[in-house]
Amino acid sequence: MAILWMPSLRRCSTMLIDSTKVRQIFIVCGKTDLRRGIDGLAAIVQEQFELDPYNQALYLFCGTRKDRFKALYWDGDGFLLLYKRLENGRLQWPTNQDAIRKLNFKQLTRLLSGWSLDATIHKIRPPRHVSMTTER
């Protein structure tokens, strides 16, 4: 059995999520009220994004300050709710409110390691050809 090891949760002695059974990983972009519990987060998945919270997908939610997140997972006989608060640093959480993104395990690892999911280098238009000669 392969165990899902999230870099930010590495110190846990055992994890309860079998990574071979996680069908998909979704990140809920923007801010989520982390005072919500299992039922409230499952309602967001179901009502706002029209997804099935019982489909053995891992759903990730981030708070306003981006130094904490919750993960919701249905393991077949109940929900598992993980909560992590970073003591030093912030997550590079996508800010597109009311959007959900599908991730793979590599992207999840990058996100929880502090890397951004979105490129920070943007293509630019080269400047128009300007004559480099100067008149004297």
C-alpha positions in Angstrom: 0.0 0.0 0.0 1.4 3.4 -1.0 0.9 6.1 1.5 0.3 9.7 0.5 3.1 11.8 2.0 2.5 15.5 1.8 5.8 17.3 2.3 4.2 19.7 4.8 2.8 16.7 6.7 6.0 14.7 6.7 6.4 14.5 10.5 3.2 12.5 11.0 4.1 8.9 11.8 1.4 7.4 9.6 -0.9 8.8 7.0 -4.4 7.7 6.6 -4.7 8.3 2.9 -3.7 5.5 0.5 -2.3 7.4 -2.5 -3.2 4.5 -4.8 -6.9 5.1 -4.0 -6.9 8.9 -4.5 -8.6 9.2 -7.9 -8.1 13.0 -8.3 -6.8 16.0 -6.5 -8.6 19.3 -6.6 -7.6 22.7 -5.2 -10.3 25.2 -4.4 -8.7 28.5 -5.5 -9.2 31.7 -3.6 -10.2 32.0 0.0 -12.3 29.5 2.0 -13.6 30.1 5.5 -11.6 27.5 7.3 -14.0 27.6 10.3 -16.1 25.2 8.2 -15.9 21.6 9.1 -16.4 18.4 7.1 -20.1 19.1 6.2 -19.4 22.7 5.2 -16.5 21.9 3.0 -18.3 18.9 1.4 -21.2 21.3 0.7 -18.8 23.7 -1.2 -17.6 20.8 -3.3 -21.1 19.6 -4.0 -23.1 22.9 -4.4 -20.5 25.4 -5.7 -18.5 23.1 -8.0 -21.1 20.4 -8.7 -18.6 17.6 -7.8 -19.1 14.5 -5.7 -17.3 14.7 -2.4 -17.7 11.0 -2.0 -15.6 10.1 -5.1 -12.3 9.5 -3.3 -10.8 12.7 -4.5 -8.7 14.9 -2.3 -10.0 18.5 -2.0 -7.8 21.3 -0.7 -9.0 24.6 0.7 -6.9 27.6 1.9 -7.7 30.4 4.3 -7.3 34.1 3.9 -3.8 34.4 5.2 -2.4 31.5 3.1 -0.5 30.1 6.0 -3.0 27.3 6.6 -5.1 24.8 4.6 -7.5 22.0 5.0 -7.8 18.8 3.0 -11.0 16.8 2.7 -11.0 13.1 1.6 -13.6 10.4 1.5 -11.9 7.1 2.2 -14.9 4.8 1.6 -16.4 4.7 5.1 -16.0 8.2 6.3 -14.4 11.6 5.7 -10.9 12.5 6.7 -10.2 16.2 7.4 -6.6 17.3 7.6 -5.6 20.7 8.9 -2.1 22.3 8.5 -0.9 25.6 9.8 2.6 26.8 8.7 4.7 28.4 11.3 6.9 30.2 8.9 6.0 31.0 5.3 3.0 31.2 3.1 1.5 28.9 0.4 1.5 30.2 -3.2 -2.3 29.5 -3.4 -4.1 30.5 -6.7 -6.3 33.5 -6.1 -8.9 33.0 -8.7 -12.0 33.1 -6.4 -14.8 30.6 -7.3 -12.5 28.4 -9.3 -11.4 24.8 -8.8 -8.3 23.2 -10.4 -7.3 19.6 -10.9 -3.8 18.8 -9.8 -1.5 15.8 -10.1 0.7 14.5 -7.3 3.8 16.4 -8.6 1.8 19.7 -8.6 0.5 19.0 -5.1 4.1 18.4 -3.9 5.3 21.6 -5.5 2.4 23.6 -4.0 2.9 22.3 -0.5 6.7 22.9 -0.8 6.1 26.6 -1.4 6.3 26.7 -5.2 3.6 28.5 -7.3 1.4 26.5 -9.6 1.3 29.5 -12.0 4.2 30.7 -14.0 5.7 33.9 -12.7 7.5 34.7 -15.9 5.2 36.1 -18.5 5.8 36.5 -22.2 6.3 40.0 -23.4 6.1 41.7 -26.8 9.5 42.6 -28.0 9.9 46.4 -28.4 9.4 47.8 -31.9 12.6 48.1 -33.9 14.3 51.3 -32.9 17.2 52.7 -34.8 20.3 52.6 -32.7 22.1 55.3 -34.7 22.3 58.7 -33.2 22.6 61.9 -35.1 25.4 64.4 -34.4 
